[in-house]
Amino acid sequence: MEAYDKLYLNNNIKITKYLFHKFISSGHDFFGCVREYMENSEIRARRDEGNWGALNKGINQILNSVDFNRIPMTQDENEYMDSILSDWIADIYVFLQWKYCISSAEIVRTIPPSKLCEFYNPLHEASVSNACEKLYNRFFKEKT
């Protein structure tokens, strides 16, 4: 059973990609931004639950739910991150949460963004669904 109606999935992916692009240019550590959003944003937690109001929040409301004071500034301006990789991370995190009803906080604690990047090379040519199935089987299946 999915976390919420599939009608919201594409928009949730699209807005998460845009949010992650904002993180790249924020001056803060990209991985720290992703972890903060996935673990501590009340809007993210309510989106995970399928809350209609949260699923319809705009980018500025979501961006304002991230406490940037808790995220270190970066010296390298996130040179290790580009929009292609950040889009793939957004695809994986959102689809994994939606398909398997796992909280975003648990997902990012189990597969931190730096760890997820290690799986880009073997999985980026697979469909998002197939890549998520492989990650689910590796990291979450035994827990359920």
C-alpha positions in Angstrom: 0.0 0.0 0.0 1.4 3.4 -1.0 1.7 6.3 1.5 -0.7 8.5 -0.4 -2.7 8.7 -3.6 -0.5 8.4 -6.7 -2.1 11.6 -8.0 0.3 13.5 -5.7 3.5 11.5 -6.5 4.8 13.4 -9.5 4.2 16.8 -7.9 6.0 15.6 -4.8 8.9 14.4 -6.8 9.0 17.6 -8.8 8.9 19.9 -5.8 11.5 17.8 -4.0 13.9 18.1 -7.0 13.4 21.9 -7.0 14.0 22.0 -3.2 17.2 20.0 -3.6 18.4 22.5 -6.3 17.8 25.3 -3.8 19.9 23.3 -1.3 22.8 23.1 -3.7 22.9 26.9 -4.1 22.1 27.7 -0.5 25.7 28.0 0.8 25.0 25.2 3.2 26.2 21.6 3.0 23.9 19.8 0.6 23.9 16.5 2.5 23.2 18.4 5.7 20.2 20.2 4.1 18.8 16.9 2.8 19.1 15.3 6.2 17.6 18.3 8.0 14.6 18.3 5.7 14.0 14.6 5.7 14.5 14.2 9.4 13.1 17.4 11.0 10.7 19.2 8.7 7.1 18.9 10.0 5.8 19.4 6.5 7.9 16.5 5.2 6.6 14.3 8.1 3.0 15.2 7.3 3.6 14.7 3.5 4.8 11.2 4.4 1.5 10.6 6.2 -0.5 11.7 3.1 -1.7 14.9 4.7 -3.6 16.7 1.9 -2.6 20.1 3.2 1.1 19.2 3.4 1.0 17.6 0.0 -0.2 20.9 -1.4 2.4 23.2 0.2 4.4 25.4 -2.1 8.1 25.5 -2.4 8.6 28.6 -0.2 6.5 27.0 2.6 8.6 23.8 2.4 11.9 25.7 2.2 10.9 27.7 5.3 10.3 24.4 7.1 14.1 23.7 6.9 16.1 25.0 9.9 19.2 26.2 8.1 20.7 27.3 11.4 21.4 23.6 12.2 23.2 23.1 8.9 26.9 24.0 8.5 28.0 26.4 5.8 30.1 24.8 3.1 33.5 25.9 1.9 33.4 24.1 -1.4 30.0 25.5 -2.5 28.7 21.9 -2.9 31.1 21.2 -5.8 30.5 17.5 -5.3 26.8 17.9 -6.2 25.1 18.7 -9.5 21.4 18.8 -10.5 21.5 15.4 -12.2 22.6 13.6 -9.1 20.4 15.7 -6.8 17.4 14.9 -9.0 18.2 11.2 -8.8 18.4 11.4 -5.0 15.0 13.2 -4.9 13.5 10.6 -7.1 14.8 7.7 -5.0 13.9 9.2 -1.6 10.4 10.3 -2.6 9.5 7.1 -4.5 11.0 4.9 -1.7 8.9 6.7 0.9 5.7 6.6 -1.2 6.0 3.0 -2.4 7.0 1.4 0.9 5.4 3.8 3.5 8.6 4.3 5.3 9.1 7.7 7.0 11.5 10.0 5.3 13.4 10.3 8.6 13.9 6.5 8.8 15.0 6.4 5.1 17.6 9.2 5.4 19.0 7.7 8.7 19.3 4.2 7.1 20.6 5.5 3.7 22.1 8.9 4.2 22.5 11.0 1.1 26.3 10.5 1.0 25.7 6.7 1.1 22.9 6.9 -1.5 25.4 8.6 -3.9 27.5 5.5 -3.8 24.6 3.6 -5.4 24.2 6.1 -8.3 26.6 4.3 -10.6 25.1 0.9 -10.4 21.4 2.0 -10.2 21.0 5.3 -12.2 20.2 3.5 -15.4 17.5 1.3 -13.8 14.0 2.7 -13.5 13.3 4.5 -10.3 10.9 1.8 -9.3 13.5 -1.0 -9.9 16.3 1.0 -8.1 14.0 1.5 -5.1 13.1 -2.1 -5.0 16.8 -3.0 -4.9 17.5 -0.5 -2.1 14.4 -1.6 -0.1 15.5 -5.3 -0.3 19.0 -4.4 0.8 18.2 -2.0 3.6 14.7 -2.4 4.8 13.2 -5.8 3.9 14.7 -7.6 6.9 13.2 -4.9 9.3 9.6 -5.5 8.2 
